[in-house]
Amino acid sequence: MLKRNILTILLVTGICLSAITGLQNITQNSACGTQSCKIVHLSSFGSVIGIPLALWGMLGMIIAIIFHTYGKTRLLRYSLSAMLGCEIYFTFIQIYFIQAICFSCLAFFVLLCLCAVLTLNKPLDFKIFTTVSLSFLSLHFFFFFPNIEPRAELIQPSANNMVEIFSSVSCPHCEEAIAQLKNICSLSNTDLVIRPVPLSNKDYQPTLDYVCNHFFKTNTEQAQKFAEKVIWKNRQDLRKFDTGETELPLIVVNTPHNGRTILKGWNEQLQRKARHLLLADTNTIGFDFTGNLTGAGCASQTCGH
C-alpha cells in the first residue's frame, strides 16, 4: 500500500512539473531560468510536431496514472518504460549534442526513473529493457532520419587576413556591414566569415534556415538539427567577445600586423577603420582610432524597428 501511495505521489508530481514546464515553453519563458535551459527548449528537440516535449510528458504521465488507478500494472509498467527510453534519449541529446542541461528536464528524468523502478517485479526484466531500447532507437530515427545532403563545394581560405562578422538575418545594420565588408575584403585579399546569431526567439528560425541553406542542398528537419550546432557555437564564441547584452553586428578583424580588433555596430567611422586595418588606406592613416568605437547596431528589443 505504501509503495502504491508513493507511486501515486510521484506520478502527480510528474504531471505538475511537466505542465508548468510546458506552459512556460509556450510563453517562451525558461522553466529553469538559466541560459542552458533556454538553449534546450528553443532547439528543435524542444518540441515534436509543434508541441513542447513537456506537454507530451504530461500526457504520458496522465495515461500512466490512469493505468495505475485502475490497477493495469502491466500497461503501467510498459508505458513508464517507453517514457523512460524517450527521456534517456533526450538527456543523451542534451549532454552530447546540444551540450546544455535543462534542470527541469533532469528532475523529470529522475522522477521517471523512480516511477519505473517502483513498478518492476524483478531487478532484470528483458521485456522492460527491450521497451526502453526501442523507445530510445525510435526517437533517434525520428530526429535523425537520413535525409540530409551536404553541399559538395568547399571554401578554401586563401588569405592571411580574416574578418568575422556576428550578424542577424533581420538586422539592417548587419546587412549593410556585410555588403561593405565584402567590397573591402575583396580588395585586400581577406576572408570574410559570416557567423549568424539570432537576436530573439522570433529570429531563431530564419537564422536556422539561413545556416541550413548554406550547408545543405535541401532544407530538411534533419539538416536543421545539424545546422543548430553552428548557431550554438556562434553564440558561445560571441559571448567571448561581448559579455553584455547582445548587439549586432560585432566584427572581429584579424590581421598579422594589427592582431585582433573588435568593432561593434556599423557606421561610416567603423567602415573607415576597417579599411585602414585591411588596406592601410593612406586617407585614414591620420585617423584617431584610440579607444573603442561603437556604431549603429541592433539589439533584441530594437532590431528591425
N, C-alpha and C positions, 0 to 999 in steps of 0.2 A: 504494500500500500504506500509506504514511504517513497519507494522507487517511482511509483506511478505519479505521485504528487510532485516529486522533484522534476520529472519529465514534463509535466503539465506547466510548471512554472517556467522551465527553460524554453518551451515552445511559445508560450505567451510573450516572454521577454524577447524572443527572436522576432515575433511579429511586430512588436512595438519598435524595436531597433531598426528593422528594415523599413517600416513605414515612415519613421522620422527621416531616415537617410534618403529614401526615395523622394519624399516630398521636398526635401532641401535640394535634391538634384534637379527636380522640375523647375524650382525657382532659381536655379543656377547659383545656389549657395553651397559652401563647403560644410559637409557634415562634421568634419574633424576640426575645421578652422585652420588647417595647415596647407602649405603650398603643395606638398606631395599628394594630399587628398584631392586637391583641385585638379592636378595633373591626371590622376587616375580616373576621376569621374568625367572629366572633359574629353578624355580619349574615346576612341571608337569602341573600346572594350567596356565602356561605362554603360552601354545600353544595347539592347537587342530589339530589332525592328522598331526603334524609336522609343522603347520603354526602358526606363532605368533598371539596372540589374537588381537594385534593392527592392523594387516592387515585384520583380519576379521571385525574389527570395521570400517576400512577404506572402505571395500566393502559394509558394511551396510549403511554407510553414502553416498556412491556413489548412491546406489539404492534409498535412501531417497531423494537425491537432484534431481534424475530423476523424481520421483513421484511429487516432488514439482514444478519442471519446467513445467511439462505437466498438472498441476492442478489436480492430482489424490489425492485429500485431504484425502479421506478415507483410501486409501492404505498407504499414508504417515503417517497417524496417527497410524495405526496398526503396521507398520514397526518400527517406533520410539518406540512404546510401547513395542514391543518384544525385541528390543535392550536394552531398559531401564531395563526390567526384568533381562536380562543377566548381565548387568552392576551392578545392585543391588546385584546380587548373587556373582559376583567376588569381589565386595567391602566387602561383608559379609565374604567371604573366607579369604581375606587379613587381616581383623581385628580379626576374631575369630580363624581361623585355622592356617594360616601362621604367624600371629602376626607381620606383617611388612606391611608398607604402601608405595605404589608407587605413587608419587605425579603427574606424568603424567597421570596415570590411574584415579586418583582422579579428575584432571582437566577435563578429557574426560567425567567422570560421571556427573560433574556439567554442562558441556556443553550440554550433552544429556538431562538432566533434563529440562534445559531452552528450548530446542527444543521441547520436548514433551509437556510442558506447553503451548507453543505458538500455538500448533495445536489443543488444546482442545476446544470443543464448549461449554462445561459446566464444572463446578468445579468437579462434581462427575459423572463419566461415568462408569457404571458397566462393559461394554464390554472392555473398556481400562484396568480396574483393573483386569479383568479375563485374558487378554492377558499378562499383566505384571506377574501375578501369575503363569500362565502356563509356561512362559519362565523361571522363577526362578526355579520351580519344575523340569522342564525337564532337565535343566543343572545339578541340584543336582543328579538326577537319572543317568545322563550320566557319571558324575565323580565318583559317589559312588554307582554304581551298586553293589548289594550284591553278590560279587564274591570273598570273602576272607575266608580263613580257617586258624585260628591260630594253632600253634603247641600246643599239649597237655602237653608236658614236660615242667615243670617249674624248674628253678635252685634256690635252697635254699642256701643262703650264710651261711657258717659254720665256718668262721674264724674271728678273731678279726682284723687281718691284711688285708689290701686291696691295690691292685695295679691297678691303672687306666692308660691305655696307649691310648693316642690320636694318631691314626695312619691312614695311607692312604693305600689303597689296591695296589697302584702302587709304593710304596716306599720300596726299598730293605732293607734299614736300619730298617724300621718298622718290616718287616718280620723276620729279624734276631733277633731283640729285643724281639718280641713276642715268638719266639721259645725258646730263652734262659730264658726268664722270666717264661715261663710255667714250666720249669725244676726247677727253684729256688722256685717258688710258691708252687709246689707240695711237695717239701722238707720242706717247712716252714709252711704248712697249711694256705696258703694265697690265697684269692680270686683274680683272675686276670680278670679284666673287660676291654674288648676291646671296644674302642669308636671311630668308623670310622669317619673320616673327609676328604672330598675331598679337594685336594690342588689346583685344577683348574677346569674350566668348562668341560674339556675333562675327568677329573677324576670323575665327578659327577655321571654319570650313572652307572659305575662299582661299586662305593661305595653304591649307592642306591640298586643295585642288591644284593650286599653282605649283607646289613642290612635286606633286604626283605627275603632273603633265610634263615636267622636265626630266623625270627619271624613267617613266614607263610609257609605252606606246598607247596603252589603254588605261583609263582611269577606273579601275575596279576597286571594290571594297578591300580586297586583299592587298592591292598595291598601296592603298591609302594607309593601311596599318604599318607598312614598312616606311612610308613617307613620313609618318608621325615621328619616327625616331629622329629625322632631320630637324623637325621643329623643336623637339625636346632638347637636342644638342645645341641648337642655335640659342634657345632660351638660357640654357646653362652657361654658355660662353658669354652671352650678353651681360649676365649678372657679374661676370668678372671685370667688365669694363665700366658698368654703370650699376651701382648698388642701390640707387634711389628708385624713384618712380620711373617706369619705362617711358622714354620719349624718343621717338624715331624721326628721322634717320640717325643712326650712330655709325660713324665712318672711322675705320681703322686703316691708317696709311702706313705701310711697312716699306722702308727703303734702306739699302745698305749704309748710306751716309747719314741719314737722319734718324734711323731706328724706327720706333713706333710712335705715331702721332694720332691722337684721338680727336675727332671733330664731332660735335653734337649739333644736330639740326642742319639747316642748309640755307644759305643766302649768298649774296654776291661776295661778301667778305670771305666766307669759307671757300667759295669757289676759287678765289684768288690764292688763298693759302694752299689749296690742293694743287693748283697749277705750279706754284712755287716749289712745293715739295717734290713734284714728279718731273717738272720740266726745267726747273731752275730758271724760270722766266725772269729776264732782266728787268721787266717792267714792275716786278713785285719784290725785287731784292731788297729795296729800301723799306718795305712794308714792315711795320712793327707787329711781330707775331708772339710777343711775350704774353704769358698768361693763357687762360682758357678762353676760347671763342665759342659762343653758342649762337646758333641761328634759329630760324623758324622750324618748328617740329610739331609732331602730333603725339598726344597722349591718349590714353583710353577714353577720357571724357571729351576730348576736343577733336579727335581725328574725324575728318570728313565734314566738319562744320565750318 
